[in-house]
């Protein structure tokens, strides 16, 4: 029951809260837009900051699109998963979605009917099942974790992924030509295009670069979970600078702050002419994350 309670609370916390580093970044962005006399950008950022405050105090969703649950799990070397782990996490997420309440978005029907959305939607938010669980291991990627720090703990990260950024996301192969500038340049170009159509800026995009489509997306998701705007790398700062040159600005109204920052997670590579790159533009409420240990 304790695990169920922790999972359902994580749903609420992820949906209604914003991390300190992001809130600080929003306030810094507001100062920048005020100094550059961008009244539309100032207005948009003021509304966003007010939205964060109300959502946190009243425990209301940051956005009407309450997202699809994703679960990342770290297991210490001295721990084993309890037999009820998956059932308890799934039950806790279901309770959290109903208690939030989340927006009913799960589609009814068989395989074809779900694709065609021809049988309508379930009324209960908990019908929105989480995607498959992703278990993390220690590796040499940019956001590689060190499980040795908490060998007797299991840490669960819950992230809610909205539909708008998912529509604008892209995963594709890039012929690298032995140049990191070529690979990152492709990712920047994709993000420039998607951010111009997103509407919900400033964004916090994430990039994963790996050997397969699954790996690239896993790396990207891990960057969203573990990244911090307080500790951006040189690569991440350079990508952020390029994206802010677009002047798309908050809510697409123009301005200096199209993105707050960028998380880039570069994993293992193989001897090949190709790198697989995953990009997600995110939106002004993402990433929506909460975590707990037990």
N, C-alpha and C positions, 0 to 999 in steps of 0.2 A: 504493500500500500504506500510506503514511503517513496518508492521509485515512481509510482503513478502520480503522486502528489507533486513531486519535483518536476516531472514532465509536463503536467498540466500548467503549473506555475510558469515554466519556461515559455510556453506558448504565449501567455499573457504578457510576460516581460519582454519577449522579442517583438511582439506586435505593438506595444505601447511605449517602449523606451528608446532612448538614443544614447550612444556611448559618449563619455566626456570628451574624447578627442574630436569627435564629429561636431558636438555642440560648440566647442571652442573654435573649430574651423568655420562654422557658420557665422559666428560672431566676428571673426577676422574678415570673412568675406564681406559682411555687411559694412565694416569700416572701409574696406577697399572700394566698394561701390559708392559709398558716401563721398569719399575723397575724390573719386572720378566723376562725381555729379551724374550718376546714372539713376534717375528717380524711379524708373520702372523696375530695375534690378533691386533697388533698395526696398521698394514696396513688396516685391515677391519674397525677398529674404526675411523681411519682418513678419510676413504672414506664416512662413515656414517655422520660424523660431517660436511664434505664438502657438502654432499647431503642436509643436513638440511639447511645450509647457502644459497645454491643456490635456494632451493625450497621456502624459506622465502622471499628472495630478488626478485625473478622472478615470484612469485605466481604460482609455478608449483607443481603438486602433489608429495608428498613425495615418493609415490610408484605407479607403473603401475596398481596394483590392488587397485582401488580407493574406494572400499568397499560398503557395504550396509548401508544406513542411518537408525539410531535408534534415537528415540526422547524420552527424559525424561523430565517431566514437574513438577515444583513445583508451587503450587498456594497458595498465601497468604490468610489468613483467611478473609481479608477484600476485596478480589477481586473475580470477576466472570469471566469466560471465555467469550470473545466476541463471538457473533454468527458466525463469519467468521473464528474462530481460526483454525480449522482443515484444511479448504480449503486454507487459507492463508499460513499456514506452509507447506502444501504439494506443493502449487504452488511455494513458495520460494525455497524449496529444488529442485524442478524440474528445475527451472531457474539456480540455482547454479550448478547443475550437468552438464547442457548444457554449461554453461559459463566457467566451470573449464578448459577444458572439462574433464568429467569423462570417464572411459573406458566403451564402450557399453557392457553390460553384461546381460541385461534382455532377458529372453527366451520367444519366441512367442508360441501361440497355446492354445488348450484347456487343461483340467486337465492332461490328459494322455500325450499329446504332450509336455507339459512343463516338465513333469517328464523325458520323453525320450529325450528331446531336439532335436526333429525330424523336427522342422519347422524353425530352425535358430534363429537368434537374431534380436532384434530391433536395428536400426542404431543409434537412438538418446539416449544418456546417461540418459535422464530424464525418460525413461521407467522403470528404476530401482526404483520402488516405495519403500518408507520407510516401515518398519515393523510397527506393532501396537504401538500406543503411550503408554508409561508407566508413570502413575502419581504417584508421591512420596508423602508419608505422614510421619509425625513425628513418629518415633518408637525408640525402644531400641537396634537396631542393631548397629554393630561397626561403620558403616557410616551413622547412623541415622541423619537426617537433622532437623534443628530447624526453622520451618516456621514462628515462632513468630518474628524472626529477621527482616523480611520484609513483614509485613502483607498486605501491599497495592501493592505488586509486584507479577508478574508472571515471573518465571525464566525458560527458555527453554535451555536444554542441547542437543546438537547434537553430536552423536558419529558415526564414520564410521568404520564398522567392515569388515576386509578383510577375504578372503576365506581360506587362508592357515591356520591361527590359528583356524578357524571354523572347518576345517577338523580334526584338532588335539585335539579339545575340547572334554570334556567328562562330562556327568551328570549321576550319578548312586547312588544307596543306599549303605550305609556302616553300618554294624552292629558295633555299637560303643563300646560295652562291657564296658560301663561306663568309657571310657578312651578318653580324647581329643587327646592323642598321637596316638591312633589307627586311629581316624578319619583323623587327619592331616597327619599321615603317609601314608594313602591310597592316599590322594591328592598329596602328594609329589612324591610318586611312579608313579602315572599317569603322572604328569608333567615331571618327569625325562624321561619317555618313549617318550612323545610327543616332548619334547625339542630336544631329540636326532635325531628326524626325521624332525624337523621343517625347519632347514636350515637358517632361518632369525633371528638368535640370535645376540646380547643379547636381551632377552625378558623381558617383565614386566607382569608376570602372575597375574591372579586374581582368587580368590576362593570365592565361596558363599556357605554357609552351612545353610540349612533351613529345612522346614517340607515337602515340595513338590518339584517336579522338576521345576515348574514354579517359586516358591519362591526362590529356590536356584539360578536359573539363573538370576532372578531379583536382588538378593543381589549381585551377581557377577558383573552384569552390573553397579550397583550403586557404587560398589567399584572402578571400572575403571573410573567413572565420578568424584567421589569425593576424590579419593586417592591422596596423595602427597608423593613423595620420601623424603621430608624434615621432615615428621612426622610419620615414620613407627613405628608400635607397636612392643612390644617384640615378639609376635607371628609372625608377618610379618618378622622381622629380622631373627628369627630362621629358618623359611621356606626358606628365601633367602640364608642363609648360607648353608643349606643342598643342595639346588639346585646348588649352585656354586661349591660344592665339585665334581660335575660330570666332571668338566674340559672340557665340550663341547666347551665353548668359543665362541667368536664372529664368526658368519657365520659357526659354526661347525668346526672351524680350530684349536681348542684347546686354552686354556687360563683360566684365573681366573674369567672372567666375562661372565658367561652363562646367568645370569639374573641381571638386575639393581636393582631390588627390587621385592617385592610381596605385593599385596593388598588382605587382607583377611576380608571378611564381614560375621560376624556370627549373624544370626537373631534369632527370637523366635524358640523354640523347643517344641515338644510335648512328653508326656509320651509314649515312644516307644523304642524298641531296635534298631531303625534305625535312621540314620541321612542321609538326601539327600545332596550330595555334587556336586557342579558344578565347573569345572576347565576350564580355557582358557589360553593357553600358551602366547597368543599375539605374536607380532613380533617386530623387532627393530623400526618400525615406529608407533607402537601403544602404548597406545590408542590415536586415532586422535579425538580430542574433541574441540568444541567451544561452548560458551553459550552467552545468552543475556537476558536482562530484559526489561519489558515494563509494 
